[in-house]
Amino acid sequence: MTVKGNQKTLHRQIRSQFQGKRTIPFLATDQEISHGRDITWTLRAKEAPQHIREGWVGTSWIVEMTATGTRDGRPFQATHLFLTSLRTTPEALLKLVRDRWSIEGWHWIRDTQLHEDAHRYRGNGAGALASLRTAALNLLRLAGFQSIRAGMQAVMHDITALLAMSMRQPEPKPC
């Protein structure tokens, strides 16, 4: 579970466990160089202290994930805190957290560009519109747009371009 700043007490309790000269027994790192990014991911984890386990039943580990490096030539740093009930290796936790982070990034795009969280559709309408939004995002990526916003602006009032995108075939992936 991601622990965000709006969970002030829990966030502060976990953050304090990774400050100072405390022993952090589990560490894993990975580096990503792609899409204009050169980021080093560092995961530090330790067993959750008793007061956190009491408040969050089932919690085994507290995790701090830091990403540092450059994105599009600019310095970048982000730190996120997590709780987990999983008992696994630091490397496996790192992979799980990175996978979760990529999913959160996809949801961030859906909310900031398509304002998905603002919609109040109920029943079948919600699923149908989510499917249409997913199709639209995939078509924009397939058409080569690196920016969803730029892609939407390019086809917003151009039905010919929109139809051409829908007819485009994906390029085969190299073996």
C-alpha positions in Angstrom: 0.0 0.0 0.0 1.3 3.4 -0.9 1.5 5.8 2.0 0.8 9.3 0.9 1.3 12.6 2.7 -2.4 12.9 3.5 -1.9 10.0 5.9 0.2 12.4 8.0 0.8 10.3 11.2 1.6 7.0 9.3 3.7 8.9 6.8 5.7 10.6 9.5 6.1 7.3 11.5 7.5 5.4 8.4 9.7 8.3 7.2 11.3 8.5 10.7 12.3 4.9 10.5 14.5 5.7 7.5 16.2 8.8 8.9 19.4 9.2 10.8 21.8 6.4 11.5 19.2 3.6 11.7 20.2 0.2 10.4 18.3 -0.6 7.2 18.8 -4.3 6.6 17.3 -4.7 3.1 18.6 -2.7 0.1 18.1 -3.2 -3.6 18.9 -0.9 -6.5 18.2 -0.8 -10.2 18.9 1.7 -13.0 16.6 2.7 -15.9 18.0 4.4 -19.0 15.3 5.0 -21.6 12.8 7.5 -22.9 15.0 10.5 -22.0 15.4 9.2 -18.4 18.5 8.0 -16.5 17.1 7.0 -13.1 18.5 5.0 -10.3 15.8 3.3 -8.1 16.9 2.5 -4.5 14.6 0.5 -2.3 15.3 0.3 1.5 13.1 -1.9 3.6 12.9 -3.1 7.2 10.5 -5.0 9.3 7.6 -2.8 10.4 7.9 -1.6 14.1 5.4 -2.9 16.5 3.4 0.3 16.7 2.8 0.3 12.9 1.9 -3.5 12.9 -0.7 -2.8 15.6 -2.3 0.0 13.6 -2.0 -1.8 10.3 -2.7 -5.5 10.9 -0.9 -7.8 8.6 1.9 -5.4 7.8 5.3 -7.1 7.6 7.6 -4.5 6.0 7.9 -0.8 5.6 9.5 0.4 2.4 11.2 3.5 1.2 11.6 3.8 -2.6 13.8 6.7 -4.0 14.2 7.5 -7.6 17.1 9.9 -8.5 18.6 10.9 -11.8 17.6 12.9 -14.8 14.4 13.1 -16.8 14.6 15.0 -20.1 17.9 16.4 -19.0 16.6 17.9 -15.8 17.5 16.6 -12.3 14.8 14.4 -10.8 14.2 12.9 -7.3 11.1 11.3 -5.8 10.6 9.3 -2.6 7.6 7.2 -1.8 6.8 5.1 1.2 4.9 1.8 1.3 3.5 -0.8 3.7 3.4 -4.4 2.6 2.4 -7.8 4.0 4.7 -9.6 1.6 7.7 -11.4 2.9 10.1 -11.6 0.0 13.6 -10.4 -1.1 14.5 -6.8 -1.5 14.9 -7.3 -5.3 11.4 -8.8 -5.6 10.0 -5.9 -3.6 11.8 -3.4 -5.9 10.3 -5.0 -8.9 6.8 -5.0 -7.4 7.1 -1.4 -6.3 8.4 -0.3 -9.8 5.5 -2.2 -11.4 3.0 -0.5 -9.1 4.6 2.9 -9.8 4.2 2.3 -13.6 0.5 1.5 -13.0 0.1 4.7 -10.9 1.7 6.6 -13.8 -0.8 5.3 -16.2 -3.7 6.3 -13.8 -2.1 9.7 -13.4 -2.2 10.2 -17.2 -5.8 9.1 -17.3 -6.8 11.6 -14.6 -4.7 14.6 -15.7 -5.3 14.3 -19.4 -8.8 12.7 -19.5 -10.1 13.9 -16.1 -11.3 10.3 -15.4 -11.7 10.9 -11.7 -14.1 13.7 -12.3 -16.6 11.5 -14.2 -19.6 10.3 -12.3 -20.9 7.6 -14.6 -22.7 4.6 -13.1 -23.3 1.0 -14.1 -22.3 -0.1 -17.6 -21.5 3.5 -18.7 -18.5 3.7 -16.5 -16.9 0.5 -17.9 -17.8 1.5 -21.5 -16.2 4.9 -21.2 -13.1 3.6 -19.5 -12.7 1.1 -22.4 -13.1 4.0 -24.9 -10.5 6.1 -23.0 -8.1 3.1 -23.0 -8.6 2.6 -26.7 -7.9 6.4 -27.3 -4.7 6.3 -25.3 -3.5 3.2 -27.0 -4.2 4.7 -30.5 -2.3 7.8 -29.6 0.7 5.8 -28.5 0.4 3.6 -31.6 0.4 6.7 -33.8 3.7 7.7 -32.2 2.7 10.4 -29.9 5.0 10.7 -26.9 2.7 13.2 -25.3 -1.0 12.3 -24.8 -1.8 16.0 -24.6 -0.1 16.7 -27.9 -1.8 13.7 -29.5 -5.3 14.8 -28.3 -4.7 18.3 -29.5 -3.6 17.0 -32.9 -6.7 14.9 -33.5 -9.4 16.6 -31.4 -11.1 18.4 -34.4 -9.7 16.2 -37.2 -12.0 13.2 -37.9 -9.8 12.1 -40.8 -6.7 11.9 -38.6 -8.7 10.1 -35.9 -10.1 7.5 -38.4 -6.7 7.0 -39.9 -5.3 6.3 -36.4 -8.0 3.7 -35.8 -7.1 1.9 -39.0 -3.4 1.8 -38.3 -1.8 -1.6 -37.7 0.7 -2.1 -34.9 4.3 -2.8 -36.0 5.5 -6.3 -35.3 7.7 -6.6 -32.2 11.3 -7.7 -32.9 12.0 -11.3 -31.9 
